[in-house]
Amino acid sequence: MATFSEIINSSRPVLVDFFATWCGPCKMMAPILEEVKDTVGETAAIIKVDVDKNPSAAAAYQVQSVPTLILFKEGKVLWRQAGVVPARQLEQLIRQYV
């Protein structure tokens, strides 16, 4: 399995959902991310990172609240936002960077 840094250094956009199992809004993001994944297909990767199991990844990107979504491409942060984000907004965002 690829490491976090290998995944975010991909040439295709990678949307990372920093979440926690105890977080209510994080649970709301799950079906939204499924919908986005179905729409964008293989043009982008969508991964979930549990901040309680991966505190170093969360700390590296100053994730202070969950959910926090960060879009990476070739290791660079292109966009980030905390809170629940609508599927259509995420789809448009990903398409800009494909």
Secondary structure per residue as TSV (DSSP state, phi and psi in degrees):
chain	resnum	aa	ss	phi	psi
A	1	M	-	360.0	139.7
A	2	A	-	-69.8	149.6
A	3	T	-	-78.4	166.1
A	4	F	H	-57.2	-46.7
A	5	S	H	-66.8	-33.7
A	6	E	H	-64.2	-41.6
A	7	I	H	-64.5	-47.9
A	8	I	H	-75.3	-12.7
A	9	N	T	-89.0	9.2
A	10	S	S	-63.6	154.5
A	11	S	S	-79.4	-12.0
A	12	R	S	-100.5	154.1
A	13	P	-	-61.1	143.8
A	14	V	E	-128.1	117.6
A	15	L	E	-94.7	120.6
A	16	V	E	-108.4	126.6
A	17	D	E	-102.8	104.8
A	18	F	E	-82.8	119.2
A	19	F	E	-139.1	174.1
A	20	A	-	-137.2	145.7
A	21	T	T	-64.8	-26.5
A	22	W	T	-87.4	-1.0
A	23	C	-	-93.0	120.0
A	24	G	H	-60.4	-53.5
A	25	P	H	-59.4	-29.4
A	26	C	H	-62.9	-38.3
A	27	K	H	-65.4	-32.1
A	28	M	H	-68.6	-28.9
A	29	M	H	-72.4	-28.1
A	30	A	H	-54.1	-53.7
A	31	P	H	-66.7	-30.8
A	32	I	H	-63.7	-45.3
A	33	L	H	-65.8	-35.7
A	34	E	H	-60.9	-43.4
A	35	E	H	-63.2	-44.2
A	36	V	H	-62.7	-42.8
A	37	K	H	-59.7	-42.9
A	38	D	H	-63.2	-36.8
A	39	T	H	-76.4	-47.0
A	40	V	H	-85.7	-16.8
A	41	G	G	56.6	-131.0
A	42	E	G	-84.6	-0.8
A	43	T	G	-71.5	-19.5
A	44	A	S	-147.3	157.5
A	45	A	E	-104.9	145.8
A	46	I	E	-127.5	120.1
A	47	I	E	-126.3	154.0
A	48	K	E	-112.4	136.0
A	49	V	E	-123.5	116.7
A	50	D	E	-77.2	114.7
A	51	V	T	-64.9	-25.7
A	52	D	T	-75.6	-30.0
A	53	K	T	-91.4	-20.0
A	54	N	-	-129.9	59.8
A	55	P	H	-62.3	-28.0
A	56	S	H	-68.8	-40.3
A	57	A	H	-64.9	-42.3
A	58	A	H	-63.8	-42.8
A	59	A	H	-66.7	-37.8
A	60	A	H	-60.1	-30.4
A	61	Y	T	-111.8	22.1
A	62	Q	T	47.4	44.6
A	63	V	-	-78.1	111.8
A	64	Q	-	-109.1	-16.6
A	65	S	S	-137.0	153.9
A	66	V	S	-122.1	146.6
A	67	P	S	-75.3	145.7
A	68	T	E	-121.8	127.0
A	69	L	E	-105.6	131.9
A	70	I	E	-130.5	131.3
A	71	L	E	-102.1	122.9
A	72	F	E	-112.7	153.4
A	73	K	E	-152.0	128.0
A	74	E	T	51.7	38.6
A	75	G	T	81.4	-4.4
A	76	K	E	-98.1	143.0
A	77	V	E	-80.9	118.2
A	78	L	E	-95.3	-28.5
A	79	W	E	-164.9	147.0
A	80	R	E	-150.8	149.1
A	81	Q	E	-157.7	138.6
A	82	A	E	-92.8	150.1
A	83	G	S	99.8	179.4
A	84	V	-	-78.8	129.8
A	85	V	-	-118.5	132.2
A	86	P	-	-62.3	148.1
A	87	A	H	-56.5	-44.8
A	88	R	H	-60.9	-40.2
A	89	Q	H	-64.1	-42.0
A	90	L	H	-65.6	-41.2
A	91	E	H	-61.7	-45.5
A	92	Q	H	-63.4	-41.5
A	93	L	H	-60.7	-48.3
A	94	I	H	-62.6	-42.3
A	95	R	H	-60.6	-31.6
A	96	Q	H	-61.5	-29.0
A	97	Y	H	-109.4	1.1
A	98	V	-	-70.0	360.0
